[in-house]
Amino acid sequence: MAKVGFLGAGVMGAEMALRLLQAGHEVAVYNRSPQKLSFLLKAGARQAASPAEAATGCDMVISMVGDDEASRAVWLGPNGALEAAMASNAILVESSTLSRAWILDLDRLAASKGLRFLDCPVTGGPDGARAGQLTLLLGGDRDAVTDAMTVLTAYSDKSFHFGPVGMGTSYKLIVNMMGAVQAVAAAEGLLVAEKLGLDLDVVAKALGEGAVASPLVKYIVTRMVKADHQDVYFSARWRHKDAVYALGQSTAAGQATPVSEATCKVFQTVLDRGWGDLNSSIVIEALR
């Protein structure tokens, strides 16, 4: 069993850390809001007062936070994890959905300290984490990936290794940008159907079973028709953040993305109206 430092116990991170505990790993967890750690402490986690304390002596340190700023804070801030004395041959795993540019910077910083680093964003949501069925989107050295899987399989049942560090993040940003486009297209379609007098319950069922069906479309049209935006699965704020990062990597790659740019502007409207902390299905109200 491994000694793991876990940074970030939000909706996803808490479920991932719990799976590590259930698999028998020793877990020290740091969260900016320590009051959210009670159920992990009851499950056997050790509360750390800082990222450095969580990382000290660890075989692996996993981060699951909201954005580049939060990631910089836990790795590089006062008492950041990179200040810690970790086990020899330790592996750092950044599982947050971040910008490609920051991931590459973090890899260089880890290498300067003789540490191995993987970017490993995940898909599957909180339900997937709870069931141990997340999909890992990995970038990094193959040997490091192999070694890391002895721990990461505690909350995953599928993985894709896309190549060197940064490639897992690049793929995740592409996927999330496509998801944002799907959400806006679904909202537009439902609003047109509404104005034409179609039964939206029937429309949602047909969309979920037709040619444009996807797990995201099936889930989000149901939320939109029911105006169920309070129970947050993926907030509009994080959807917009991922879209901004995705546009950044598209620009760096020299690829025009006019549909994605338009989608990002729609989600910016959602944030401008103060709806960022609601479920991303709220985008239909911005278009309404």
N, C-alpha and C positions, 0 to 999 in steps of 0.2 A: 504494500500500500504506500501511496505517496503522501508527502507533506505539501499541501497546496495553500497558497495565499489567494484569496478571492477579493477583488476590488469592485464594489458595486453590487448592491442587493436590491435593485429595482424589480420591476415586474418579471423580467427575464432572468436577471442574475440570481435572484433569490431561489427560483426553481432549479437553476443549474447547480448552485451551491448545495441545495438540499439533496440532489441526486448524487453528488460527490460524497456527501456524508453517508447516505444510504448504501453506497458502494464500499464503505469502510475506509475512505481516505480521511486523513487528518486535515481539517480545514480551519484556517484563520481568516476571518472575514472583516473587511473594512467597508463602511458605508458612510457617506457624508451625513446622513440622517440616522444616527445610531438607534433611534427608537423603533426603526423598522426591522431590527434584527432579532426580535424576541423569539420568533418561532424557529429560527436557525439555531439560536443558542440552546433552546430546548432540545433540538435534534442533535446537539453535540458540538456545534461550532464554537470556536474561541473568538471572542470579540477583540479586534485590534483597534488601538487608538489612532493609528495612522497607517497609510499604505506601506511605509517602511517596516513598521512592526508586523504587519500581515505577511510581508515578503521574507522576513528574516528567517534564514535556515531552510527555505522552501526548495523543493525539487521543481516546482512549477508555480508560476504566478499568472493568474487569469484575470483579465479586466473585462468588465461588461458595463459600460457607462454610456451617456447619452450622445456626446459629440466630441469634436477635437479638443475643445477647451477643457472639458471634464477629463479627457484622457491625459492631456498634458499635466493637469493638476495631480492626478494619482501617480503618474510616473515621475514627473519632474518637479512638482511643487515642493513646498516645505515638508520634510519627512516623506518625500516621494519614494516609490518602490525601488527606483534605480539607485537609491542611496544604500539599500539594504545589502547585507552580506548573505548571499544565498548559497545553496548547496553547489558543489562543483558540477558543472555540466547542466545547470538549471535551464529550464525552457520558459521563456516569456510568451504568453499567448494573448493577443489582443483580439477579443471577440466582438467588440463594439463595431457598429457601422460608421466608419470614419472616412475622411478624405484620403485618397491614394497618396497625396503629397505628404501628409502627416505620418502615414504608415511607413513610408520609405525613410523619413527622418528618424522615426522611432527605431527602426531596424538598425540604422547607422549608430545611434546612441547605444543600443544594446550590444552591438558588435564591439564598440570601443571599450566596453567593460568585460569583454570575453564571454558574453551571454548569447545563447541561441534564441532566436525570435521567430514566431509564426504569426501571420495574420490569419484569423479564423472566424470570420463572421458566420452567423448561423441563420438557418431558416426553419420555420415550424412553429414559431410563436410560443407563448406560455404553455399552451396545451401540449405541444410537442416536447417541451422541456420537462414538463411534469411526468410525461409518459416515457421519457428516455428515448424519444424518437426525433430529435433534431437532426438536421442535415448540416454537416460541416463544410464550409467553403474555404479551402486551405491554400495558403501561399507560403512557400519556404522550402528549406532543404529537406530532401526526401527522408534522410535518416532521422532528422528532428521530428518530422511528421510521424514516422513509425514509432519513435519513442513516446511521443505525446499521446498517441492513440491508446496507450495502456490506461490513461486517465480519462481522456475525452469521451471514450465509449460509455462512460457512466451516464451521460445524458444524450447520446447520439446513437443512431443505428444506420447512418449512411454518411458517406463523405466523398468529396471530390477534391483532388489535388490539382490545382490549375497551373502550377509552376512556381517560380521564385516568389519571394515576399512581395506583396502588393497585388498579386494576381487574384487572390481570393476576394479581396476588397473590391477590385475592379469589377469582378463578376457580380458581386452583391449589389453594387451601385447600379449596374445595368438592369438587374432584375427589379430593384425597387423603383427605378425610373419607369420601367415598363408598367409596373403595378400602379404607379401614380397616373399614368396615361389611361390605363384601363378604368380607374376609378372615375376620372373626369368624363371619359366617353360614356360610361354607364350612367352617370348623373345626367348628362345631356340627353341620352336616349330616353331615360325615364321621364324627364320633363317634357320632351316632345310628345311622348305617349300620353302623359297626363293632360296636356292641352288639347290633344285630339280626342280625348274621352275614353281611352282604353282602360280596362280594368287593370290596375297596376299589380295586383296580386297575381293575376294570370300572366302579365308581362314578365314579372320577376321569375315565375316558375319556368316560362318558356325560355328566357334568357339563360337560366341555369341548366337547361337541358339541350340547348341549341348549339349552333356552330361556333358562337363566340363564347361559349361557357368556359370558365376556368375556375379553379378554387376561389380566386379573388372575386371574380364577377359574381359567382353564386352567393358568396358571403356578403358582399357589399351591397348588392341590389336589394337583398332582404332587409338589411339595416336601413337603407334609404327609404324603402317603401313604408317601413314601420316607424320611421323617424327615430330610430334607436341609436342615438349618438352619445349618450351619457356613459354607457358601459364600454370603456375604452379597451380595445384590442390593439390598435395601432393609431396613435394620435396624429392629428393633422400636423402638429408641430414637428414631429419626427419625420413624417412623410415629406414635408417641405424641406427639412434639413437634408435628408438623403437626396432629394431632387437637386438641391443646390450643389452638393458634392458631386453628383453625377454629371451635372452640366460642366463643372470645373474639369473633370477628367476628360470629357468629350472635347472641350476647347483645347486642352493640352494635347490631345491626340489629333487635332485638326479636322474633326468631324462635325459638320453642321447638324443640329438637332432641333429644327424649328418646332416640331410637335411637343417635344419635351420642354422647350423654353416656354411655350404657351401654357403648358400644364403647370409649370412652376409658378407662373404669374397667377393662375387661378388659386393655387394653394396659398400664395402670398396674400390674396384677398381674404381668404379664410382667417389668416393670422391677423390681418389688419382689422377685422371685425371682432377680434377678441375670442375666437373659437379654437385657438390652437391646441388647447388641452382636451378638446372633445375628440371622439373617434373620427377617423379620416372620412367616414361616410358623410360628415357634415358638409362636405364640399358641394353637395346638391343644393344646400340652402344658399351658398354663395352664388351659384348659377341661377337660382330661382329669381 
